[in-house]
Amino acid sequence: MSKKTRMEKREIRHRRIRKTIHGTSERPRLSVYRSLNHIYAQIIDDEKGVTLCSANSAEKNSKVNGGNIEGAKLVGARLAERALQNGIKSVVFDRGGYRYHGRVANLADAAREKGLVL
């Protein structure tokens, strides 16, 4: 048996998390993906299989690096504003197999500060 890579281990953790976390129409799922240079977040209704809104640090009007904590805070705040405009007040947080630490935690905290209930 070959040793699993970090990405394969993260995907296993993410599948394990997704067994219990499920987004509904009343409370959709906030999913986070983190790459080396950027961070991406989207709010998903799993019942319909539709992305309701999204934000990421690779957008054209984004002026900060998504590979750091400040970028993650701005993405979280931007996503919360878009969610509130679409009438979404409460979400289920899906950390995507990443530790709730650093950029992932700061994205969630910034979304909470803007009024989104996680």
C-alpha positions in Angstrom: 0.0 0.0 0.0 1.3 3.4 -0.9 1.3 6.3 1.6 -1.6 8.7 1.2 -0.8 12.3 0.3 -2.0 15.3 2.3 -4.6 16.1 -0.3 -6.0 12.5 -0.2 -6.2 12.6 3.6 -8.0 15.9 3.4 -10.5 14.5 0.9 -11.1 11.5 3.2 -11.8 13.9 6.1 -14.1 16.0 3.9 -16.1 12.9 2.9 -16.4 12.0 6.6 -17.6 15.5 7.5 -20.1 15.5 4.6 -21.8 12.4 6.0 -23.2 14.5 8.8 -23.4 18.1 7.3 -26.2 18.7 4.8 -27.4 22.0 3.6 -31.2 22.6 3.3 -33.2 25.4 1.8 -33.7 27.0 5.2 -30.1 26.5 6.3 -27.7 26.0 3.4 -24.1 24.9 3.7 -21.1 27.3 3.6 -18.3 25.3 2.0 -14.7 26.5 2.1 -11.8 25.5 -0.3 -8.3 26.7 0.5 -5.5 26.7 -2.0 -1.9 28.0 -1.5 -2.7 31.4 -3.2 -6.4 31.8 -2.7 -9.5 31.0 -0.6 -12.9 30.2 -2.0 -16.3 30.0 -0.2 -19.7 29.3 -1.5 -23.2 28.8 0.0 -24.9 25.7 -1.3 -28.4 24.3 -1.1 -27.8 20.5 -1.2 -31.4 19.6 -1.7 -31.6 21.4 -5.0 -27.9 21.1 -5.8 -27.5 24.8 -6.4 -24.9 27.3 -5.4 -26.8 30.3 -4.0 -23.8 32.7 -3.7 -20.0 32.7 -3.6 -17.0 34.8 -3.0 -13.3 34.2 -3.4 -10.0 36.0 -3.3 -9.3 35.5 -7.0 -12.1 37.9 -8.1 -11.1 40.8 -10.3 -12.0 43.5 -7.7 -10.2 41.7 -4.9 -7.2 43.8 -3.9 -5.6 41.4 -1.3 -3.8 38.1 -1.4 -6.1 35.2 -0.5 -3.2 33.2 0.8 -3.2 35.2 4.1 -5.6 35.9 6.9 -6.6 39.4 5.8 -7.7 38.0 2.4 -9.8 35.3 4.2 -11.4 37.9 6.3 -12.4 40.0 3.3 -13.8 36.9 1.5 -15.9 36.0 4.6 -17.2 39.5 4.9 -18.0 39.7 1.1 -19.8 36.3 1.2 -21.9 37.3 4.3 -23.0 40.5 2.5 -24.0 38.6 -0.6 -25.8 36.0 1.5 -27.8 38.6 3.4 -28.8 40.3 0.1 -30.1 37.0 -1.1 -32.1 36.5 2.2 -29.8 33.9 3.7 -29.4 34.5 7.5 -28.3 31.1 8.8 -25.9 28.5 7.4 -24.2 25.3 8.3 -20.4 25.6 8.2 -18.4 23.0 6.2 -14.7 23.4 6.8 -13.9 21.1 3.9 -11.5 18.8 5.7 -9.3 21.6 6.9 -8.5 22.4 10.5 -10.7 25.2 12.0 -7.7 27.4 12.3 -6.0 30.3 10.5 -7.6 31.3 7.2 -10.6 29.0 7.6 -11.5 30.3 11.1 -10.9 33.9 10.1 -13.3 33.5 7.2 -16.0 32.1 9.5 -15.4 34.8 12.1 -15.7 37.6 9.5 -18.9 36.1 8.2 -20.3 36.0 11.7 -19.3 39.7 12.3 -21.2 40.8 9.2 -24.4 39.1 10.6 -24.4 35.6 9.2 -25.3 32.9 11.8 -23.0 29.9 11.6 
